[in-house]
Amino acid sequence: MPARASGSALEARYGTELATAVCARHARSSFRVPMLKRWRIRCHRLAGMMVTDIAARVGVSERYVYAVLSGERGNETRIRRPARPADTRQISLF
């Protein structure tokens, strides 16, 4: 948070009145933004992304992605990628 509201990005985005109030209350303090990595991993997997792409996009290792998807990292149920539609041009093998 900036020490003064005048000329800050906060003022440019939200206006002088709100920026002044926020700076008066939280000047020079820091805050932590939650990254929601497990939720993002599950959302990307449900969208059909590969594990390597998910790991790169979320900024974690592939092993962590596998652990989240298998339910090791919490009480979530196991999430699999949606099945690809069958290619009607191929004959059945069985």
C-alpha positions as CSV (number, residue, x, y, z in Angstrom):
1,M,0.0,0.0,0.0
2,P,1.3,3.4,-0.8
3,A,2.0,5.9,1.9
4,R,0.2,8.7,0.1
5,A,-2.8,8.4,-2.3
6,S,-1.9,11.3,-4.5
7,G,-0.3,10.2,-7.7
8,S,-0.5,6.4,-6.9
9,A,-1.9,3.7,-9.1
10,L,-4.5,3.1,-6.5
11,E,-5.8,6.6,-7.0
12,A,-5.8,6.3,-10.8
13,R,-7.8,3.1,-10.7
14,Y,-10.3,3.7,-7.8
15,G,-10.5,7.5,-7.4
16,T,-9.2,10.0,-4.9
17,E,-11.7,9.5,-2.1
18,L,-11.3,5.7,-1.9
19,A,-7.6,5.8,-2.3
20,T,-7.2,8.4,0.5
21,A,-9.3,6.3,2.8
22,V,-7.4,3.1,2.1
23,C,-4.0,4.8,2.5
24,A,-5.1,6.4,5.8
25,R,-6.0,3.0,7.1
26,H,-3.4,0.7,5.6
27,A,-0.4,3.0,4.7
28,R,2.9,1.1,4.2
29,S,1.4,-2.2,5.2
30,S,1.8,-5.3,3.2
31,F,-0.8,-8.0,2.5
32,R,-0.7,-11.5,1.2
33,V,-2.7,-12.4,-1.9
34,P,-3.9,-16.0,-1.9
35,M,-2.8,-17.9,-5.0
36,L,-5.5,-20.7,-4.8
37,K,-3.1,-23.1,-6.5
38,R,-5.1,-26.3,-5.7
39,W,-8.3,-24.7,-7.0
40,R,-6.6,-23.5,-10.1
41,I,-5.1,-26.9,-10.7
42,R,-8.5,-28.6,-10.5
43,C,-10.1,-26.0,-12.8
44,H,-7.4,-26.4,-15.4
45,R,-7.7,-30.2,-15.3
46,L,-11.5,-30.0,-15.7
47,A,-10.8,-27.8,-18.8
48,G,-8.8,-30.6,-20.3
49,M,-5.2,-29.3,-19.8
50,M,-2.3,-31.7,-19.6
51,V,-0.4,-32.0,-16.3
52,T,2.8,-30.4,-17.7
53,D,0.8,-27.3,-18.9
54,I,-1.0,-27.0,-15.6
55,A,2.3,-27.1,-13.7
56,A,3.8,-24.4,-15.9
57,R,0.7,-22.2,-15.7
58,V,0.3,-22.5,-11.9
59,G,4.0,-22.3,-11.2
60,V,4.4,-25.6,-9.3
61,S,6.1,-29.0,-10.0
62,E,4.4,-31.8,-12.0
63,R,4.6,-33.9,-8.8
64,Y,2.6,-31.4,-6.9
65,V,-0.1,-31.3,-9.6
66,Y,-0.3,-35.1,-9.5
67,A,-0.6,-35.0,-5.7
68,V,-3.4,-32.5,-5.9
69,L,-5.3,-34.4,-8.6
70,S,-5.0,-37.7,-6.7
71,G,-6.4,-36.1,-3.5
72,E,-3.1,-36.4,-1.5
73,R,-3.1,-32.7,-0.8
74,G,-6.3,-32.3,1.2
75,N,-9.7,-33.9,1.3
76,E,-10.6,-33.4,-2.4
77,T,-11.9,-36.1,-4.6
78,R,-9.7,-37.4,-7.4
79,I,-10.1,-35.4,-10.6
80,R,-9.5,-36.8,-14.0
81,R,-9.2,-35.0,-17.4
82,P,-12.5,-35.2,-19.4
83,A,-12.4,-38.0,-21.9
84,R,-11.7,-37.2,-25.5
85,P,-14.4,-37.9,-28.0
86,A,-13.9,-41.0,-30.0
87,D,-12.7,-40.6,-33.6
88,T,-15.5,-42.0,-35.8
89,R,-13.0,-42.6,-38.7
90,Q,-11.2,-45.3,-36.7
91,I,-12.4,-48.9,-36.6
92,S,-12.9,-50.7,-33.3
93,L,-10.0,-52.8,-32.2
94,F,-12.2,-55.1,-30.1
